[in-house]
C-alpha cells in the first residue's frame, strides 16, 4: 500500500473517542499511544455483543457457556495468527506485568544459586523487575545489557561475556517504549539459545507498530497488552508449549492443569477477550491476503507506512529546534514512532500541562517505567522526558498543531 493510499479518514472514523469533544467543544489530539491507544469500534462492538447476548463461565453445556468457550478459542487463534504461535500457547491475564510476575514465580524451579539472568537498561521495568525478583528468589545473578548513551541502542559489543554458560534467562524488549528503538532481538536470542537459556520478549510496545513473528525471533515467552493495539485492558502471554508444560504454576486443585488454562487462574475477563478479537480484526481489515496471517502482515505494513510519514515530519522538526534535546537512535536503526525529548529550561510537566490546556494535546511526561534509563540519563529533576507516540489514527495536521504549540511555549519562555 502506498503511503498516500492509507485510508486515514476511514481509520479515524473507526475510533469513537476521536469524535468526542471536551467541555470546551474541542477535539483532543491523542499523542499518548505508547501509554495506551484509543479503542477501535470493532473492539467495542465485540465487547457489547458478548455482554448483551448473555455472559457465562466456561465448560458448561448451556448455550452462553458454549459461546464463551468458542470465544476463547477464537481469541487464541487470532492471537496465534498475530504473533505466529500455536493457539494453545496463548494465555490471557490481568496485564503484562501481572503475567510476567506470575511466570517468573513459575520459573523458580528451573534456576539455582549462581545461575545468571540477563535484562537490559533500555527496557520498561515490567520486563526487568520480575526477573530480578526471580534472581533474588533463587540466588541467581542479574546482568544488564547496557545502553549505548550516544546511539540510544543496546550495546552488544560484550554480548558473548554477558550471555554465557551460566545464563538461564534472557529478557529483552523488542522495542523501547521510551526511545522507540527496535532492538536486535534475533541476535540476542540466538546467543541465548546457544547456551540453552530461556528467552523472554516484551512485545508490548512492538505489536502496535510492526508484525511480530515469535518463531522467527526465537522467543520462548512473549508478552503483549491489548490496550496498546486498539483493544481493552488485557494481558497476553505466548509461551512455547514444551516450556509451558514444565512451568509449576500455583492453582486451585480442581482447576484445569493443561495448557493454556493452567496460567489463567480464576475467571478471565471474557468481555475484554471478545474486544481483543475486534481489535485484531481492525488490523486484519486494513490488509489483504488469502489468510488472516497474510492480511495481518499487509495491515501492519499499511500502519508502518503511514506512521513512517508521521515520524519523518515530527523528527525533522524536533531536530531543527535548538531548545529540544531528542533521545532517539539514528535513522539507520529500526524505530517505532515514539519520541522522548526535553525542552531546555522547562520542566516536562509544565510543558505537557501547557500543551493540554492551550491546545488539548494529550502528551505524557515522566520516566514511563523505563526507570533504569532515567538513571543512565539523570532527567527526573526536570520531570523526566516528554513523550509523543503515534497510532494509525494520527495525522500530519495534528503534528502541525503540536509544532505551533511548541513554538508558542518557547516564545513564552523567552519572554520570562
C-alpha positions in Angstrom: 0.0 0.0 0.0 1.4 3.4 -1.0 1.5 5.9 1.9 -0.8 8.3 0.1 -3.4 5.5 -0.1 -3.7 4.9 3.6 -7.4 5.4 4.4 -6.8 7.8 7.2 -10.3 9.3 7.2 -11.8 5.8 7.3 -9.5 4.7 10.1 -10.3 7.8 12.2 -14.0 7.1 11.8 -13.5 3.8 13.5 -12.4 5.4 16.8 -15.3 7.0 18.6 -13.0 8.9 21.0 -11.7 10.9 18.1 -15.1 12.4 17.6 -15.8 13.2 21.3 -15.4 16.9 22.1 -14.3 18.1 25.5 -16.2 20.7 27.7 -14.8 23.5 25.5 -16.1 21.8 22.4 -12.5 20.9 21.3 -11.4 17.6 19.9 -8.4 16.2 21.9 -5.3 15.2 19.9 -4.1 11.8 21.2 -0.3 11.6 21.1 -0.1 9.2 24.0 -0.3 5.9 22.1 2.6 4.3 24.0 0.6 4.7 27.2 -2.4 3.1 25.6 -4.2 3.7 22.3 -7.8 4.6 21.9 -10.3 1.8 21.5 -11.5 0.9 18.0 -15.2 0.5 17.3 -14.8 -3.2 16.3 -13.5 -3.9 19.8 -16.3 -2.0 21.5 -18.9 -3.8 19.3 -17.5 -7.3 20.2 -17.5 -6.5 23.9 -21.1 -5.2 23.8 -22.2 -8.2 21.7 -20.8 -10.6 24.2 -22.3 -8.8 27.1 -25.7 -8.2 25.5 -26.2 -11.7 24.3 -25.6 -13.3 27.6 -22.4 -14.0 29.6 -21.3 -17.2 31.3 -18.4 -19.1 32.6 -16.6 -21.8 30.8 -17.1 -25.5 30.1 -20.9 -25.7 30.6 -23.4 -27.5 28.4 -25.8 -24.5 28.1 -25.6 -22.0 25.2 -23.9 -19.0 26.7 -21.2 -21.1 28.2 -20.6 -22.9 24.9 -20.5 -19.4 23.3 -17.8 -18.3 25.8 -15.7 -21.4 25.2 -15.9 -20.7 21.5 -14.9 -17.1 22.1 -11.7 -18.0 23.9 -10.8 -20.5 21.2 -11.4 -17.8 18.6 -9.3 -15.3 20.5 -6.4 -17.7 20.9 -6.4 -18.5 17.2 -6.5 -14.8 16.4 -3.5 -14.1 18.7 -1.7 -17.1 17.3 -2.0 -15.6 13.8 -0.9 -12.1 15.1 2.2 -13.5 16.8 2.8 -16.6 14.7 2.5 -19.1 17.5 0.1 -22.0 18.3 -3.3 -21.2 19.7 -2.8 -23.4 22.8 0.4 -21.4 23.7 -1.7 -18.3 24.2 -2.9 -17.3 27.7 -4.7 -14.3 29.0 -4.4 -12.3 32.2 -4.9 -9.0 34.0 -2.0 -7.3 32.3 1.6 -7.9 31.1 3.2 -7.0 34.4 1.0 -9.4 36.4 1.6 -12.2 33.9 5.4 -11.6 34.0 5.5 -11.9 37.8 3.3 -15.0 37.6 5.6 -16.6 35.1 8.8 -15.5 37.0 7.4 -17.3 40.1 6.8 -20.4 38.0 10.4 -20.4 36.7 12.0 -20.7 40.1 12.5 -24.5 40.0 14.5 -24.1 36.8 17.1 -21.8 38.4 19.6 -22.2 41.2 22.2 -20.2 43.1 25.0 -19.0 40.8 22.9 -19.0 37.6 22.6 -15.8 35.7 19.6 -13.7 34.5 20.1 -11.1 31.8 17.9 -8.0 31.4 18.6 -4.6 29.7 18.9 -1.0 30.7 16.6 0.1 27.9 13.5 -1.7 29.0 10.3 -0.9 30.8 10.7 -2.3 34.3 7.9 -4.7 33.7 10.4 -6.7 31.8 13.2 -6.2 34.4 11.8 -6.5 37.9 10.0 -9.8 37.5 13.3 -11.4 36.5 15.3 -9.5 39.2 12.8 -10.9 41.7 13.3 -14.4 40.2 17.1 -14.0 40.7 16.6 -12.9 44.4 14.4 -15.9 45.0 16.8 -18.4 43.5 20.2 -16.8 44.3 20.9 -16.1 40.7 23.0 -13.2 39.5 21.5 -10.3 37.4 23.4 -8.9 34.5 22.3 -5.9 32.4 22.9 -5.4 28.7 23.9 -1.7 28.8 22.5 1.0 26.6 24.9 3.0 24.3 24.3 6.5 25.6 25.3 8.1 22.3 23.5 5.8 19.9 20.4 5.0 22.1 20.6 1.3 21.2 21.7 -1.7 23.3 25.4 -2.1 23.4 26.0 -5.6 22.2 29.8 -5.3 22.0 30.3 -7.6 25.0 27.3 -9.9 24.4 29.5 -13.0 24.5 30.6 -12.2 28.0 27.2 -11.2 29.2 25.5 -14.3 27.9 27.5 -17.4 28.8 27.1 -21.0 30.1 25.7 -19.7 33.4 22.9 -17.8 31.7 19.5 -19.3 32.3 17.1 -16.4 31.4 17.4 -13.6 28.8 14.7 -11.0 28.8 14.6 -8.1 26.4 12.1 -5.6 25.0 11.5 -5.8 21.2 11.0 -2.0 21.1 11.6 0.7 23.7 8.5 2.4 25.0 10.7 5.5 25.6 13.0 6.0 22.6 11.3 3.7 20.0 14.5 1.8 19.4 13.8 -1.7 18.0 16.4 -3.9 19.5 18.3 -6.7 17.7 16.3 -9.5 19.4 17.3 -12.2 16.9 21.0 -11.7 17.6 20.5 -11.6 21.4 18.2 -14.7 21.4 20.5 -16.6 19.1 23.3 -16.1 21.7 20.9 -17.2 24.4 19.8 -20.3 22.6 23.5 -21.4 22.2 23.6 -21.8 26.0 20.0 -23.2 26.3 18.7 -20.1 28.1 15.1 -19.2 28.3 14.3 -16.3 26.0 11.6 -13.7 27.0 10.3 -10.9 24.8 8.4 -7.9 25.9 6.4 -7.0 22.8 4.1 -4.6 24.4 5.4 -1.6 22.5 6.2 -3.6 19.4 2.9 -5.2 18.5 1.1 -1.9 17.7 3.7 -0.9 15.1 5.1 -4.0 13.2 4.3 -7.6 12.7 5.7 -10.0 15.3 7.0 -13.5 14.4 7.6 -15.3 17.7 9.0 -18.3 15.9 11.5 -16.3 13.9 12.6 -14.3 16.9 13.4 -17.5 18.9 11.3 -16.3 21.8 10.2 -18.9 24.4 7.9 -16.5 26.2 6.4 -13.3 24.7 4.2 -10.8 26.4 2.0 -8.1 25.0 -1.0 -5.9 26.0 -4.2 -5.5 24.0 -4.8 -1.9 25.1 -1.6 -0.9 23.3 -3.1 -2.0 20.0 -6.6 -0.6 20.0 -8.2 -3.1 22.4 -9.2 -3.5 26.0 -7.0 -3.7 29.1 -5.9 -7.3 28.9 -2.5 -9.0 29.2 -1.4 -11.7 26.8 1.3 -14.3 27.2 2.5 -16.7 24.5 4.7 -19.5 25.9 6.4 -22.3 23.9 4.5 -25.5 24.5 7.3 -27.6 25.9 8.3 -24.9 28.4 4.7 -24.1 29.2 4.0 -27.7 30.2 7.0 -27.6 32.6 6.0 -24.5 34.5 4.9 -25.1 38.1 2.0 -22.6 38.3 0.1 -22.2 41.6 -3.5 -23.1 41.0 -6.7 -24.4 42.7 -6.7 -28.2 43.0 -9.7 -28.8 40.8 -8.8 -26.2 38.1 -7.6 -27.4 34.7 -3.9 -28.1 34.6 -3.5 -28.4 30.8 -2.1 -25.5 28.8 -3.0 -22.7 28.3 -5.6 -22.9 31.1 -3.0 -23.5 33.8 -1.8 -19.9 33.6 -5.3 -18.5 33.6 -6.1 -18.7 37.3 -9.7 -17.8 38.1 -12.3 -16.5 35.8 -11.0 -14.5 32.9 -12.3 -11.1 31.6 -14.4 -12.6 28.8 -15.8 -9.4 27.5 -12.2 -8.0 27.2 -11.2 -11.1 25.3 -14.1 -10.5 22.9 -12.9 -7.0 22.4 -9.4 -8.3 21.6 -10.9 -10.2 18.7 -12.4 -7.0 17.4 -9.0 -5.1 17.8 -7.2 -7.8 15.8 -9.9 -7.7 13.1 -9.3 -4.0 12.7 -5.6 -4.6 11.8 -6.6 -7.5 9.6 -9.2 -5.5 7.7 -6.5 -2.9 6.8 -4.8 -5.6 4.7 -5.4 -8.2 2.1 -4.4 -11.8 1.5 -5.5 -15.4 1.4 -5.5 -16.0 5.2 -5.5 -14.0 8.4 -1.8 -14.0 9.0 -1.2 -12.6 5.5 -3.9 -10.0 6.0 -2.4 -9.0 9.3 1.0 -8.7 7.7 -0.4 -6.5 5.0 -2.4 -4.4 7.5 0.7 -3.9 9.7 2.7 -2.8 6.7 0.0 -0.2 5.9 0.2 1.0 9.5 4.1 1.1 9.3 4.0 3.1 6.1 1.6 5.7 7.5 3.5 6.0 10.7 6.7 6.4 8.9 5.4 9.6 7.2 4.3 10.9 10.7 7.8 10.1 12.1 9.6 12.0 9.4 7.6 15.1 9.9 8.0 15.3 13.7 11.6 14.1 13.8 12.8 16.7 11.3 11.0 19.4 13.3 12.4 18.4 16.7 15.9 18.0 15.4 15.7 21.5 13.9 14.6 23.1 17.2 17.7 24.1 19.2 15.9 24.1 22.6 14.9 20.5 22.2 17.1 17.5 23.2 15.8 14.4 21.4 16.6 10.9 22.8 16.4 8.9 19.7 18.5 6.5 17.7 19.7 7.3 14.2 17.7 6.6 11.1 19.8 3.6 10.4 18.2 1.9 13.4 14.7 0.5 13.1 12.4 2.6 15.3 8.8 2.9 16.2 7.0 6.3 16.1 7.9 7.1 19.7 9.8 10.3 20.7 11.3 11.2 24.1 12.6 14.7 24.4 13.3 17.5 26.9 13.0 21.3 26.4 15.8 23.5 27.8 14.8 25.4 30.9 11.2 24.0 31.0 10.0 21.3 33.5 8.4 18.5 31.5 5.2 18.6 33.5 4.9 22.3 32.9 5.3 21.7 29.1 2.7 18.9 28.9 0.3 20.9 31.0 0.7 23.9 28.6 0.1 21.6 25.6 -3.0 20.2 27.3 -4.5 23.4 28.5 -3.8 25.6 25.4 -4.0 23.0 22.6 -5.8 20.0 24.0 -2.8 17.8 23.2 -2.6 14.5 25.1 1.1 14.3 25.7 2.7 12.5 28.7 5.8 13.2 30.8 7.9 11.2 33.3 10.0 8.1 33.2 7.3 5.8 31.7 8.7 3.0 33.8 11.9 2.9 31.8 13.3 3.8 35.2 16.8 2.4 34.5 17.1 4.8 31.6 16.2 7.7 34.0 19.3 6.7 36.0 21.5 6.4 32.9 20.3 9.8 31.8 19.5 11.7 35.1 16.5 13.6 33.9 14.0 13.4 36.8 15.0 16.7 38.4 13.2 18.4 35.4 10.3 16.0 35.3 11.8 13.3 33.1 11.0 13.1 29.4 8.2 14.5 27.3 6.9 11.6 25.1 4.9 11.7 21.9 3.8 8.4 20.4 1.8 7.9 17.3 -1.0 5.5 16.4 -2.5 4.9 12.9 -5.3 7.4 13.6 -2.8 10.3 14.0 -2.4 12.8 11.1 0.1 15.3 9.8 -2.4 18.0 10.6 -2.2 17.1 14.3 1.6 17.3 14.2 1.2 20.8 12.8 -0.8 21.7 15.9 2.0 20.4 18.1 4.6 22.4 16.2 2.5 25.5 16.7 2.1 24.7 20.4 5.9 24.2 21.0 6.7 27.4 19.2 4.3 29.3 21.4 5.7 27.7 24.5 9.2 28.7 23.5 8.1 32.3 22.8 6.6 32.5 26.3 9.7 31.1 27.8 11.9 33.7 26.0 9.8 36.5 27.5 10.4 35.4 31.1 
